[in-house]
Every structure is written in C-alpha cells, then in structure tokens.
C-alpha cells in the first residue's frame, strides 16, 4: 500500500508526462484567428483564391508544420511563403496546422 507522499509523487510524475503532449498540440481556434493573412491566397475556407495556390483545408497537420518551418528556415524556397512564415513562432505554426487540418478539404485516396 502506498503512503500519501509516494502517491502524490506518482501523481505528479504522471501529470508531468501529459503536459508536453498538451503543449505540443495546436489550437484550431487560435489558428483561425492567425489565418487572416493566409486567406488572401488560400481563401477563407482554405480552398484557395486561385488554382495555383495550394488547398490547405484538410491538410495533415504534421505536413503543414514541417512545410511552414521549412519556409521559415529557408530550406524550402518560395518568396511569398518565406516572407509570410518568417515571424511565425512554433506555436503559431502548430495552431495554423491544427486549424487547416480541422477544415473539410483534402480527401484520403488510399485504397481500403
């Protein structure tokens, strides 16, 4: 049987395991607010204002995070996106990725 000090220590350690996971997730509501500037090209619904602009609605969040970080650090080249991503924090990127992932858009074409 655990004493109260051991029980508190175990509960504290378990809680600490969940904090990074919660912090790692993006917030779609915050992403919606941050997406205002994105809408000029990618549309209010994430489907683009021009066929040459990528559809962001439904995009996989991890892919979008990777792409935005690559634009930000210059390893992926695009004059417009490099400029747009320069001032994004890691949390901004997570929030935008969560928001666009939450929208109806891309379809899973894998064979089932």
SVG drawing of the C-alpha trace seen along z (x, -y; Angstrom):
<svg xmlns="http://www.w3.org/2000/svg" viewBox="-16 -39 34 41">
<polyline fill="none" stroke="black" stroke-width="0.4" points="0.0,0.0 1.3,-3.4 1.8,-6.1 0.4,-9.6 3.9,-11.1 4.5,-8.2 1.0,-8.6 1.5,-12.4 4.9,-11.8 3.5,-9.3 0.5,-11.5 2.9,-14.5 5.1,-12.4 2.2,-11.1 0.8,-14.7 4.2,-15.8 4.1,-13.2 0.9,-14.7 1.9,-18.4 4.3,-18.2 1.6,-16.4 -0.9,-19.1 1.6,-21.8 2.6,-20.2 -1.0,-20.3 -2.1,-23.2 -5.3,-25.1 -7.6,-25.3 -9.5,-28.3 -6.2,-30.3 -5.2,-29.1 -8.5,-30.5 -7.6,-33.9 -4.0,-33.7 -5.1,-32.6 -6.4,-36.0 -3.3,-36.9 -3.3,-33.4 -6.8,-34.0 -5.6,-36.4 -4.2,-33.5 -5.6,-30.4 -9.2,-31.6 -11.4,-31.9 -12.2,-28.2 -8.7,-27.0 -9.5,-26.1 -7.5,-28.9 -8.4,-32.0 -6.6,-30.8 -6.0,-27.3 -2.2,-27.8 -2.4,-28.2 -2.4,-25.0 -5.5,-23.8 -4.8,-23.9 -8.2,-22.7 -7.9,-19.2 -4.1,-19.2 -2.3,-16.9 -1.1,-19.0 2.3,-17.4 3.0,-18.0 1.9,-21.6 4.1,-22.2 7.0,-20.7 6.4,-22.9 5.9,-26.1 9.1,-25.5 11.0,-24.8 9.8,-28.0 10.7,-29.9 14.2,-28.5 14.8,-28.8 15.3,-25.1 12.1,-25.3 12.1,-28.1 9.1,-30.3 9.4,-34.1 5.9,-34.7 5.8,-31.9 9.3,-32.6 8.2,-36.2 4.9,-35.1 6.5,-32.5 9.4,-34.5 7.7,-35.8 5.7,-32.7 6.5,-31.1 6.4,-27.3 3.1,-27.7 1.7,-29.9 2.6,-27.1 1.0,-24.4 -2.2,-26.5 -2.4,-27.2 -1.8,-23.5 -4.5,-22.4 -6.9,-24.9 -6.4,-24.0 -6.4,-20.3 -9.9,-20.8 -11.4,-22.1 -13.2,-20.0 -10.9,-19.6 -8.4,-17.1 -9.6,-13.6 -7.9,-10.3 -7.4,-8.5 -5.8,-5.4 -7.3,-2.0 -9.1,-0.4"/>
</svg>
